[in-house]
Amino acid sequence: MMCMCAGIVVAAVSKSPHVVVVVNDGGGEDIATSEIFSDWSSDAGDLRVSPSRAATLAAIRYGTGALASGVVTDVDWRSRAVTGDSCFSEVHQSGGVGSLSHWADDGVKEISFGETPVIALIQQGGGYDGAYLRECFKKAAESGAKEDARPVVVLYITMAEGVDAVKRGSEPDRYHYAARWQVFASHVDVSINGLRVDYHVNEVVSKIISGDWGVEAQEVIEISRPPYEVFHRANWLASKKYRDFRYHDSLVISDEFALVDGSELYAVNDHLEPDLSKRLDITLHEDLHAEMLVSHAKWWSRAEAALARDHAIIVKGETKLTAKDWRPSTIAHQGGKGHRQGLSQAARKISSKSIHQEHALLKILEGLNNAEYRETFPAYSGSWELMIPEAGRYKVTASLLPPSLNNKLAKLRKGAAFVMLGENKVQIRIQEGATGVSVMLDAEAGKTSIEAWFTGQLALDRELGACYITIERVGAKMYEPLLKN
């Protein structure tokens, strides 16, 4: 029997555990201090997280450090980690719920535990506040009270006290940031040994979801750690060459030693950082230095491959694109001439700044309800780089918000919608109140770009880009004539 709860559905089907990883990076209430988990088993310890939010989430998904996932900064276009399937996507493919980090991942606001084990990665503050999560877990605990209920495991990560998470990723000042992990579990006693950095979480999750747990069992998760681990401050400008940072701002550590920039050796402090007061004579540790450089070289081969990889988004099935991955706009601003006097310089050009958080987009859309705001708001659009595996007819649906959000702010004003896939461009009329448009376009196989935008939403016919697009192949090319400028 399935029980519908506030945000969570729990079904007592098997003993394989549901797993929820919550990353509170400073944007929400600390739910781990609430009474929800008082009857659950628990364990805790210190953790080091990567120097940007995007890097931390990528590390948890893929089990690699920042650069080995191709993540340099939060706002860099490289922030889309494309390192292959993770344990999260494997669960998703088997019918469960995959990553739920924020609106860019389907805008899901409900976690439904059904026939298959569910795994969710939630960035607290990215659409999930403390009150919501607290109520979800409370209902989950009540529903899971039955003896035959499937275990629920919650791994909660929060920034350490005194760490200003908002400034993470703004400058290359730290190799990693202090955080704390806590694990809570129903029906099973869970302890974790060796969890020290964010990418270890991936191994923890993989071991949890691969196990066949019994009720009231004791599960000990052991992390397999290499003798040396490599960190990097990252956060360099996109205009810089990544090869210049092979050693610069790098850190190789063992339990006792730290190699800085490939050439300076120090003792290690309790925070997995070099103790700069204890610099060692590297000539007295030549074998150690050589071993550390070998570990660094292996790490760099993965990082370089990720940084040099073609980051075009591969269209597979129904592929979802969001403004989180915007590249520069490919269009010329229609209001380039005849601007009204007094219009700000920012409003005279098109902006392609990526939108990483749902609340930032909602703030913009709320502002557009105000006539004065629309008058001064600049043209705002961006494009996506795609890899089309197979030529054919593609259905493209463009909107301001994911349809699943069912938000009134997604409604469009009367105007025109444009969709451009490669060289092919379609223009259609927008009906007042529509929440999106769908068109069919032909595309050749290979690398291309896509962009969609609306007019009639801003003053002076300035363009407002579609922040959310889905694209899916629906058949062979039709070779129909397409509207051109």
DOTI-455437 format. One record per residue (C-alpha): residue number from 1; x, y, z. Coordinates in nm, 4 decimals, decimal comma, always signed. Each point is the difference from the previous one (the first is absolute). Layout:
  pos      east     north        up
  NUM         X         Y         Z
...
***
This chain:
  pos      east     north        up
    1   +0,0000   +0,0000   +0,0000
    2   +0,1344   +0,3429   -0,0912
    3   -0,0262   +0,2978   +0,2340
    4   -0,0155   +0,3489   -0,1486
    5   +0,1844   +0,2464   +0,2220
    6   +0,0959   +0,3677   -0,0186
    7   +0,2572   -0,0168   -0,2737
    8   +0,0955   -0,3633   +0,0590
    9   -0,1611   -0,3303   -0,0911
   10   +0,1330   -0,3100   +0,1760
   11   -0,0823   -0,3535   -0,1087
   12   +0,0958   -0,3008   +0,2115
   13   +0,1076   -0,2170   -0,2926
   14   +0,3510   -0,1247   +0,0682
   15   +0,2876   +0,0454   +0,2378
   16   +0,2209   +0,1849   -0,2458
   17   +0,0480   +0,3465   +0,1485
   18   -0,1127   +0,3364   -0,1285
   19   +0,2804   +0,2548   +0,0167
   20   -0,0278   +0,3783   +0,0196
   21   +0,3121   +0,2174   -0,0021
   22   -0,0625   +0,3582   +0,1126
   23   +0,2681   +0,2658   -0,0499
   24   -0,0697   +0,3092   +0,2097
   25   +0,2601   +0,2430   -0,1295
   26   -0,1225   +0,2867   +0,2115
   27   -0,3332   +0,0585   -0,1690
   28   -0,2370   -0,1611   +0,2468
   29   -0,0939   -0,1034   +0,3497
   30   +0,2036   -0,2781   +0,1573
   31   -0,2587   -0,2789   +0,0043
   32   +0,2475   -0,2427   +0,1542
   33   -0,0459   +0,1752   +0,3346
   34   -0,3746   -0,0701   +0,0055
   35   -0,1773   -0,2761   +0,1840
   36   -0,0877   -0,1903   -0,3190
   37   +0,2878   -0,2419   +0,0242
   38   -0,0069   -0,0536   +0,3756
   39   -0,1099   -0,3634   -0,0397
   40   +0,2311   -0,0720   -0,2934
   41   +0,3535   -0,1316   +0,0246
   42   +0,2667   +0,2605   -0,0713
   43   +0,3677   +0,0583   -0,0601
   44   +0,1978   +0,3176   -0,0712
   45   +0,3380   +0,1405   -0,0908
   46   +0,1894   +0,2836   -0,1643
   47   +0,0163   +0,0481   -0,3745
   48   +0,1792   +0,2161   -0,2561
   49   -0,1981   +0,1265   -0,2972
   50   +0,1194   +0,1395   -0,3322
   51   +0,0620   +0,3733   -0,0533
   52   -0,3284   +0,0633   -0,1855
   53   -0,3591   -0,1181   +0,0275
   54   -0,0009   -0,1453   -0,3505
   55   +0,3205   -0,1905   +0,0782
   56   -0,1451   -0,1439   +0,3213
   57   -0,3117   -0,1277   -0,1749
   58   +0,2091   -0,1417   -0,2860
   59   +0,2328   -0,1700   +0,2482
   60   -0,2930   -0,1701   +0,1719
   61   -0,1542   -0,1072   -0,3297
   62   +0,3112   -0,1314   -0,1682
   63   +0,2469   -0,0788   +0,2764
   64   +0,2709   +0,2335   -0,1300
   65   +0,1538   +0,3270   +0,1074
   66   -0,0921   +0,3293   -0,1649
   67   +0,2351   +0,0086   -0,2979
   68   -0,0395   -0,3707   -0,0747
   69   -0,3686   +0,0786   -0,0593
   70   +0,0819   +0,2967   -0,2206
   71   -0,1278   +0,2446   +0,2612
   72   +0,2109   +0,3140   +0,0468
   73   -0,2436   +0,2521   +0,1495
   74   -0,3697   +0,0322   +0,0770
   75   -0,0630   +0,2438   -0,2837
   76   +0,2375   -0,1406   -0,2605
   77   -0,1597   -0,1803   -0,2963
   78   +0,2030   -0,3021   +0,1059
   79   -0,2244   -0,0377   +0,3041
   80   -0,2016   -0,2636   -0,1856
   81   +0,1625   -0,3234   +0,1117
   82   -0,0094   -0,2505   -0,2858
   83   +0,2036   -0,2883   +0,1344
   84   -0,2447   -0,2806   -0,0759
   85   -0,2592   -0,1816   +0,2046
   86   +0,0131   +0,0156   +0,3774
   87   -0,1731   -0,2169   +0,2570
   88   -0,2739   +0,2653   +0,0007
   89   -0,0789   -0,0388   -0,3713
   90   +0,0147   -0,3810   +0,0265
   91   -0,2820   +0,0085   +0,2518
   92   -0,1894   +0,2458   -0,2184
   93   +0,0329   -0,2294   -0,3020
   94   -0,1397   -0,2934   +0,1984
   95   -0,3173   +0,1948   +0,0674
   96   +0,0877   +0,1750   +0,3214
   97   +0,0554   +0,3685   +0,0622
   98   +0,3397   +0,1380   -0,0977
   99   +0,1735   +0,3235   +0,0898
  100   -0,2241   +0,2750   +0,1389
  101   +0,2581   +0,2675   +0,0599
  102   -0,2090   +0,2964   -0,1243
  103   -0,2414   +0,1147   -0,2709
  104   +0,2481   -0,0836   -0,2727
  105   -0,0657   -0,3674   +0,0738
  106   -0,3680   -0,0088   -0,0989
  107   -0,1220   +0,2406   +0,2658
  108   -0,1211   -0,2971   +0,2063
  109   -0,1540   +0,1110   +0,3264
  110   -0,1118   -0,3378   +0,1280
  111   +0,2004   -0,3087   +0,0891
  112   -0,2022   -0,3138   -0,0714
  113   +0,1300   -0,3281   +0,1352
  114   -0,1604   -0,2758   -0,2055
  115   +0,0866   -0,3420   -0,1369
  116   +0,3735   +0,0620   -0,0392
  117   +0,2523   +0,1460   +0,2452
  118   +0,0144   +0,3766   -0,0253
  119   +0,3061   +0,2179   +0,0198
  120   -0,0196   +0,3788   +0,0129
  121   +0,2688   +0,2668   +0,0138
  122   -0,1513   +0,3216   +0,1349
  123   +0,1719   +0,3358   +0,0182
  124   -0,1766   +0,1586   +0,2934
  125   -0,0853   +0,3576   -0,0826
  126   -0,0396   -0,0850   -0,3681
  127   -0,3756   -0,0418   +0,0318
  128   -0,0083   -0,2134   +0,3135
  129   -0,0148   +0,1942   +0,3241
  130   +0,0424   -0,1379   +0,3495
  131   -0,3708   +0,0005   +0,0809
  132   -0,0824   -0,1998   -0,3113
  133   +0,2702   -0,2600   +0,0605
  134   -0,0837   -0,0267   +0,3680
  135   -0,3632   -0,0793   -0,0839
  136   +0,1031   -0,2481   -0,2687
  137   +0,2283   -0,1955   +0,2283
  138   -0,2499   +0,0143   +0,2837
  139   -0,2629   -0,1643   -0,2190
  140   +0,2551   -0,2473   -0,1287
  141   +0,0878   -0,0982   +0,3562
  142   -0,3651   -0,0481   +0,0902
  143   -0,0677   -0,2079   -0,3103
  144   +0,3141   -0,2051   +0,0462
  145   -0,0868   -0,1016   +0,3528
  146   -0,1290   -0,3376   -0,1179
  147   +0,2348   -0,2912   +0,0525
  148   +0,0006   -0,0997   -0,3668
  149   +0,0594   +0,3527   -0,1282
  150   +0,2925   +0,0661   -0,2284
  151   +0,2863   +0,1746   +0,1845
  152   +0,0470   +0,3708   -0,0662
  153   +0,3530   +0,1428   +0,0184
  154   +0,0606   +0,3742   +0,0146
  155   +0,3541   +0,1334   -0,0447
  156   +0,0005   +0,3646   +0,1038
  157   +0,2931   +0,2285   -0,0853
  158   +0,0213   +0,3543   +0,1333
  159   +0,2675   +0,2655   -0,0022
  160   +0,1999   +0,0312   +0,3209
  161   -0,0823   +0,2820   +0,2382
  162   +0,1761   +0,3207   -0,1012
  163   +0,0359   -0,0956   -0,3682
  164   -0,1716   +0,2545   -0,2226
  165   -0,1283   -0,2264   -0,2751
  166   -0,1196   +0,2916   -0,2112
  167   +0,3579   +0,0964   -0,0787
  168   +0,0996   -0,3460   -0,1179
  169   +0,1273   +0,0101   -0,3547
  170   +0,0611   +0,3743   -0,0042
  171   +0,3763   -0,0205   +0,0172
  172   +0,2685   -0,2718   +0,0180
  173   +0,0641   +0,0293   +0,3713
  174   -0,0571   -0,3570   +0,1259
  175   +0,0613   -0,3546   -0,1176
  176   -0,3191   -0,1095   +0,1735
  177   -0,2437   +0,1176   +0,2644
  178   -0,0824   -0,1374   +0,3432
  179   -0,3333   -0,1798   +0,0268
  180   -0,1622   -0,2720   +0,2097
  181   -0,1846   -0,3157   -0,0998
  182   -0,2700   -0,1797   +0,1932
  183   -0,1747   -0,3208   -0,0998
  184   -0,3420   -0,1020   +0,1298
  185   -0,1723   -0,3306   -0,0739
  186   -0,3265   -0,1709   +0,0840
  187   -0,0064   -0,3743   +0,0768
  188   +0,3755   -0,0362   -0,0368
  189   +0,3056   +0,1099   +0,1942
  190   +0,2373   +0,1742   -0,2417
  191   +0,3558   +0,1088   +0,0662
  192   +0,2506   +0,1386   -0,2510
  193   +0,3760   -0,0292   +0,0294
  194   +0,2433   +0,2141   -0,1986
  195   -0,2394   +0,2594   -0,1442
  196   +0,2180   +0,3112   -0,0269
  197   -0,0696   +0,1835   -0,3273
  198   -0,3083   +0,0644   -0,2123
  199   +0,0840   -0,2449   -0,2755
  200   +0,0100   -0,2819   +0,2571
  201   -0,3757   +0,0518   +0,0330
  202   -0,0451   -0,1579   -0,3430
  203   +0,1653   -0,3183   +0,1257
  204   -0,2164   +0,0037   +0,3123
  205   -0,3174   +0,0338   -0,2051
  206   +0,1077   -0,2699   -0,2452
  207   +0,0624   -0,2461   +0,2812
  208   -0,3281   +0,0823   +0,1702
  209   -0,2185   -0,0455   -0,3077
  210   +0,1809   -0,3143   -0,1152
  211   -0,0586   -0,1809   +0,3300
  212   -0,2939   -0,2248   +0,0910
  213   -0,0747   +0,1152   +0,3487
  214   -0,1991   -0,1776   +0,2646
  215   -0,2126   +0,1632   +0,2656
  216   +0,1896   +0,0891   +0,3189
  217   +0,3314   -0,0878   -0,1671
  218   +0,3279   +0,1762   +0,0653
  219   +0,1679   +0,1383   -0,3075
  220   +0,3582   +0,1269   +0,0075
  221   +0,1085   +0,1971   -0,3068
  222   +0,3770   -0,0019   -0,0501
  223   +0,1537   +0,2593   -0,2323
  224   +0,2933   -0,1223   -0,2073
  225   +0,2486   +0,2853   +0,0015
  226   +0,3117   +0,0226   -0,2171
  227   +0,3338   +0,0765   +0,1691
  228   -0,0044   +0,3473   -0,1584
  229   -0,2883   +0,2281   -0,0877
  230   +0,0111   +0,3040   -0,2278
  231   -0,1856   +0,3297   +0,0436
  232   -0,0007   +0,3226   -0,1973
  233   -0,1191   +0,3534   +0,0715
  234   -0,1322   +0,0370   -0,3571
  235   -0,2100   +0,3176   -0,0578
  236   +0,2263   +0,1474   -0,2649
  237   -0,1469   +0,2155   -0,2767
  238   -0,1432   -0,1763   -0,3032
  239   +0,2406   +0,2033   -0,2145
  240   +0,2962   -0,1713   +0,1653
  241   +0,1557   -0,3152   -0,1430
  242   -0,0646   -0,3017   +0,2202
  243   +0,3481   -0,1376   -0,0710
  244   +0,1459   +0,2941   +0,1938
  245   -0,1653   -0,1419   +0,3122
  246   +0,1323   -0,3534   -0,0102
  247   +0,2056   +0,0628   +0,3148
  248   -0,0955   +0,3552   +0,0926
  249   -0,2463   -0,0046   +0,2928
  250   +0,0191   -0,3796   +0,0235
  251   +0,0308   -0,2040   +0,3199
  252   +0,0992   -0,3644   +0,0422
  253   -0,0370   -0,1378   +0,3519
  254   +0,0466   -0,3143   +0,2015
  255   -0,0751   -0,0440   +0,3687
  256   +0,3288   +0,1684   +0,0854
  257   +0,1263   +0,2045   -0,2943
  258   -0,1253   +0,2649   -0,2423
  259   +0,1544   +0,0893   -0,3356
  260   -0,0870   +0,3554   -0,1090
  261   +0,0284   +0,1119   -0,3644
  262   +0,1970   -0,3147   -0,0745
  263   +0,3168   +0,1337   +0,1608
  264   -0,0502   +0,0925   +0,3669
  265   -0,0338   -0,2607   +0,2745
  266   -0,1719   +0,0617   +0,3328
  267   -0,1418   -0,1890   +0,2923
  268   -0,3796   -0,0462   -0,0045
  269   -0,2256   +0,1622   +0,2579
  270   -0,3289   -0,1372   +0,1337
  271   -0,1978   +0,1668   -0,2797
  272   +0,1580   -0,1829   -0,2951
  273   +0,2030   +0,3096   -0,0801
  274   +0,3738   +0,0722   -0,0027
  275   +0,1403   +0,1280   +0,3270
  276   +0,1879   +0,2953   -0,1464
  277   +0,1960   +0,0407   +0,3236
  278   +0,1662   -0,3367   -0,0601
  279   +0,1654   +0,0105   -0,3400
  280   +0,2188   -0,3045   -0,0619
  281   +0,3207   -0,0384   -0,1990
  282   -0,1255   -0,1755   -0,3115
  283   +0,3490   -0,1295   -0,0844
  284   -0,0199   -0,2199   +0,3094
  285   -0,3229   -0,1589   -0,1247
  286   +0,0738   -0,0735   -0,3651
  287   -0,1812   -0,3368   -0,0099
  288   -0,3063   +0,1497   +0,1662
  289   +0,0068   +0,2940   -0,2406
  290   +0,0181   -0,2359   -0,2986
  291   -0,2973   -0,2053   +0,1263
  292   -0,2057   +0,3130   +0,0505
  293   +0,0801   +0,1252   -0,3500
  294   -0,1093   -0,3342   -0,1454
  295   -0,3345   +0,0298   +0,1830
  296   -0,0324   +0,3567   -0,1260
  297   +0,0740   -0,1107   -0,3577
  298   -0,2755   -0,2651   +0,0133
  299   -0,2440   +0,2562   +0,1362
  300   +0,1017   +0,2578   -0,2607
  301   -0,0611   -0,2422   -0,2865
  302   -0,3643   -0,0263   +0,1104
  303   -0,0292   +0,3728   +0,0646
  304   +0,1537   +0,0978   -0,3338
  305   -0,2328   -0,2369   -0,1845
  306   -0,2990   +0,1573   +0,1744
  307   +0,1148   +0,3573   -0,0616
  308   +0,0807   -0,0642   -0,3657
  309   -0,3165   -0,2001   -0,0670
  310   -0,2541   +0,1302   -0,2478
  311   -0,2708   +0,1271   +0,2305
  312   -0,2785   -0,0004   -0,2551
  313   -0,3112   -0,1557   +0,1511
  314   -0,0825   -0,3302   -0,1687
  315   -0,3635   -0,0352   -0,1062
  316   -0,1166   -0,3394   +0,1273
  317   -0,3730   -0,0640   +0,0269
  318   -0,1863   +0,2995   +0,1410
  319   +0,2915   +0,2267   +0,0918
  320   -0,0601   +0,2858   +0,2405
  321   +0,1918   +0,3280   -0,0280
  322   -0,0061   +0,2811   +0,2533
  323   +0,1431   +0,3503   +0,0360
  324   +0,2483   -0,1511   +0,2427
  325   +0,1997   -0,1024   -0,3093
  326   -0,0457   +0,3083   -0,2156
  327   +0,2784   +0,0924   -0,2421
  328   +0,0142   +0,3478   -0,1633
  329   -0,3080   +0,0920   -0,2022
  330   +0,0191   -0,0539   -0,3760
  331   -0,2523   +0,2690   -0,0900
  332   +0,0219   +0,3736   -0,0672
  333   -0,2085   +0,2103   +0,2361
  334   -0,3033   +0,1322   -0,1897
  335   +0,0023   +0,3229   +0,2031
  336   +0,3483   +0,0931   -0,1140
  337   -0,1279   +0,3196   -0,1577
  338   -0,2450   +0,2607   +0,1158
  339   +0,0462   -0,0481   +0,3745
  340   -0,1867   +0,2421   +0,2143
  341   +0,2136   +0,2629   +0,1615
  342   +0,1084   -0,0830   +0,3509
  343   -0,0014   -0,3751   -0,0552
  344   +0,2903   -0,1525   +0,1910
  345   +0,3018   -0,1333   -0,1843
  346   -0,0798   -0,3444   +0,1400
  347   -0,3426   +0,0138   -0,1670
  348   +0,1570   +0,0706   -0,3403
  349   +0,1673   -0,3339   -0,0373
  350   -0,0925   -0,3602   +0,0494
  351   +0,1072   -0,1829   +0,3122
  352   +0,0846   -0,3698   -0,0012
  353   +0,0821   -0,0437   +0,3660
  354   -0,0878   -0,3508   +0,1142
  355   -0,2746   -0,0372   +0,2606
  356   +0,1086   -0,2612   +0,2518
  357   -0,2738   +0,0143   +0,2593
  358   -0,3761   -0,0195   -0,0281
  359   -0,0535   +0,2885   +0,2408
  360   +0,2065   +0,2341   -0,2234
  361   -0,2171   -0,0821   -0,3006
  362   -0,3217   +0,0354   +0,1997
  363   +0,1152   +0,3418   +0,1211
  364   +0,0459   +0,1145   -0,3603
  365   -0,3396   -0,1334   -0,1058
  366   -0,1687   +0,1626   +0,2970
  367   +0,1594   +0,3310   -0,0964
  368   -0,1362   -0,0253   -0,3527
  369   -0,3494   +0,0465   +0,1415
  370   +0,1027   +0,3611   +0,0660
  371   -0,0170   +0,2342   -0,3019
  372   +0,2943   +0,2139   +0,1163
  373   +0,2140   -0,3115   +0,0543
  374   -0,0796   -0,1213   -0,3541
  375   +0,0882   +0,3425   -0,1388
  376   +0,3569   -0,0123   +0,1287
  377   +0,0661   -0,3744   -0,0039
  378   +0,2598   -0,0867   -0,2682
  379   -0,0376   -0,2556   -0,2732
  380   +0,0781   -0,3310   +0,1641
  381   +0,0694   -0,3232   -0,1841
  382   +0,2542   -0,2740   -0,0476
  383   +0,0740   -0,2999   -0,2185
  384   +0,0947   -0,3624   +0,0569
  385   +0,2623   -0,2015   -0,1819
  386   -0,1314   -0,3393   -0,1117
  387   +0,1302   -0,3227   -0,1441
  388   -0,2656   -0,1554   -0,2268
  389   +0,0778   -0,3742   -0,0330
  390   -0,2449   -0,0619   -0,2852
  391   -0,1467   +0,2229   -0,2683
  392   -0,3757   +0,0284   +0,0137
  393   -0,3085   +0,1924   +0,0951
  394   +0,0193   +0,1425   +0,3512
  395   -0,2781   +0,1268   +0,2231
  396   +0,1075   +0,3033   +0,2026
  397   -0,2088   +0,1355   +0,2883
  398   +0,1040   +0,3348   +0,1473
  399   -0,1243   +0,1687   +0,3166
  400   +0,1072   +0,2312   +0,2795
  401   -0,0434   -0,2645   +0,2715
  402   -0,0239   -0,3800   +0,0028
  403   -0,3618   -0,1020   -0,0636
  404   +0,0111   -0,2172   +0,3146
  405   +0,0235   +0,3117   +0,2179
  406   -0,3493   +0,1110   -0,1088
  407   +0,0890   +0,3559   +0,0993
  408   -0,2047   +0,3000   -0,1150
  409   +0,3255   +0,1853   -0,0636
  410   +0,0543   -0,2329   -0,2967
  411   -0,2865   +0,1606   -0,1928
  412   +0,1032   +0,1966   -0,3077
  413   -0,1414   +0,3250   -0,1354
  414   -0,1194   +0,0308   -0,3570
  415   +0,2940   +0,0214   -0,2390
  416   +0,2190   -0,2195   -0,2169
  417   +0,2145   -0,3005   +0,0755
  418   +0,3145   -0,0889   -0,1926
  419   +0,1857   -0,3310   +0,0061
  420   +0,3314   -0,0395   -0,1823
  421   +0,1661   -0,3412   -0,0299
  422   +0,3223   +0,0348   -0,1930
  423   -0,0869   +0,1929   -0,3182
  424   -0,3692   -0,0870   +0,0174
  425   -0,2304   +0,2556   +0,1565
  426   -0,3720   -0,0014   +0,0750
  427   -0,2233   +0,2881   +0,1111
  428   -0,3485   -0,0494   +0,1451
  429   -0,2547   +0,2166   +0,1739
  430   -0,0339   -0,0141   +0,3789
  431   -0,3521   -0,0215   +0,1359
  432   -0,0614   +0,2125   +0,3102
  433   +0,0476   -0,2139   +0,3115
  434   +0,1818   -0,2855   -0,1731
  435   +0,2653   -0,1667   +0,2148
  436   +0,2182   -0,1088   -0,2903
  437   +0,0225   -0,0773   -0,3709
  438   +0,0841   -0,3148   -0,1961
  439   +0,1436   -0,0137   -0,3523
  440   +0,1481   -0,2569   -0,2376
  441   +0,3394   +0,0557   -0,1617
  442   +0,2396   -0,2078   -0,2070
  443   +0,3572   -0,0466   +0,1187
  444   +0,3095   -0,1593   -0,1455
  445   +0,2178   -0,2302   +0,2057
  446   +0,2923   +0,1676   +0,1708
  447   +0,0781   +0,2983   +0,2154
  448   -0,2412   +0,2926   -0,0133
  449   -0,1699   +0,2606   +0,2181
  450   -0,3556   +0,0711   +0,1045
  451   -0,1657   +0,3141   +0,1321
  452   -0,3599   +0,1045   +0,0601
  453   -0,1329   +0,3414   +0,0938
  454   -0,3216   +0,1947   +0,0377
  455   -0,0990   +0,3544   -0,0944
  456   -0,2859   +0,1953   +0,1528
  457   +0,1197   -0,0795   +0,3518
  458   +0,2326   +0,2999   +0,0439
  459   -0,0126   +0,3624   -0,1146
  460   +0,1124   +0,1027   -0,3515
  461   -0,0376   -0,3568   -0,1241
  462   +0,3151   -0,1017   +0,1832
  463   +0,0499   -0,3769   +0,0051
  464   -0,0603   -0,2177   +0,3040
  465   +0,1653   -0,3377   -0,0392
  466   -0,1689   -0,3296   +0,0729
  467   +0,1637   -0,1185   +0,3213
  468   -0,1238   -0,3552   -0,0391
  469   -0,0015   -0,2140   -0,3164
  470   -0,0658   -0,3637   -0,0735
  471   +0,1141   -0,1531   -0,3279
  472   -0,0752   -0,3478   -0,1289
  473   +0,0370   -0,1808   -0,3331
  474   -0,3412   -0,1009   -0,1352
  475   +0,0853   -0,1409   -0,3415
  476   +0,1830   +0,0411   -0,3296
  477   +0,0636   +0,3412   -0,1515
  478   -0,2965   +0,1503   -0,1813
  479   +0,1892   +0,2610   -0,2070
  480   -0,2861   +0,2438   +0,0366
  481   +0,0730   +0,3642   -0,0821
  482   +0,0789   +0,1940   +0,3137
  483   -0,0668   +0,3673   +0,0638
  484   +0,3054   +0,2204   -0,0455
  485   +0,0610   +0,3604   +0,1012
***
